[in-house]
Amino acid sequence: MTTPAPTWSFLGPGGTFCESALRQVAPRDVVLDPCQDVPTALDHVRDRSAVAAVVPIENSVEGGVNATLDNLVAGAPLVIAAEMAVPITFVLAGRRGTRLEDVRAISTHPHAWAQCRGWVHQHLPEAVYIEGTSTSAPARALAEADDAADAALDYQAVLCNPLAAEQYHLNIIAGGVADNPDAVTRFVKVCRPGRVGEPTGADKTTLLVQLPHNRAGALLDMLEQFSVRGVNLTRIESRPVGDSLGRYRFSIDVEGHIREERVQAAFIGLHRTCPFLRFLGSYPRLDSLPVVVPAGTSDKDFVVARSWVADVLDGRTL
């Protein structure tokens, strides 16, 4: 009996930058499961209808992707297994015959709009923005409306990548519309928890931490858990907890692997002092450069408290 091909979910529809990222890491025979939004793609992994999901997590211009960061903390535990980067190129596309002067409203994903709004302001200062769930979904809707008798859409053009414009047979009205030609989006492969793999020597670990409420110096205490052990932070972003004003969680990327003693010591210190801590995976870094660890920064006093970290390593507790 032939084993069915694995299913991978992603932020769809087809033609998104997310699909391009997926193609970097997915098997050739993978079954694609394009989803309307990030929570749906991740939930398909949770309910086992997909073995993995590829979703955006960070953009070099706009920062963290809140839909991904918030879902990873709100839902059942998932872990990041890999990261991919995709250079971002945008075009303004529309139906056949649409000219630049015909465009009164534009639809795209919020991050795409943020990366092109300077160009839009210069060339289409009166154009209205209509939010889309991805860069490709508005393009597909525009193409389908083009084939319908009544093409009743609120926008005349979309900001998408050239692949989506080609896939949905839209005409490119203007190319190179991104304000920053060097923009890159980081995507992650997300899976269900399991035994943590071995370090490569050039790894990254992602975690979510919530600080104690109304305790002076709580942020400094959290950061010291990393600094005294020589663990370098490559990203830190605050996200509101949501139950009241002034309460935040922090989404953090650090250099190193959870199987390394110094990273384990930092996690143990955080677990002892913070009300919420979630491990979101250790995985190879994109740059593959080895981590240089300063001498004498691993706190031996914390290493003896290994029971919680051992559970994380075996996939029993997140």
Summary of the structure (lengths in Angstrom):
residues: 318
radius of gyration: 21.8
end to end distance: 36.0
largest distance: 72.2
contacts: 1029
relative contact order: 0.15
helix: 30%
strand: 29%
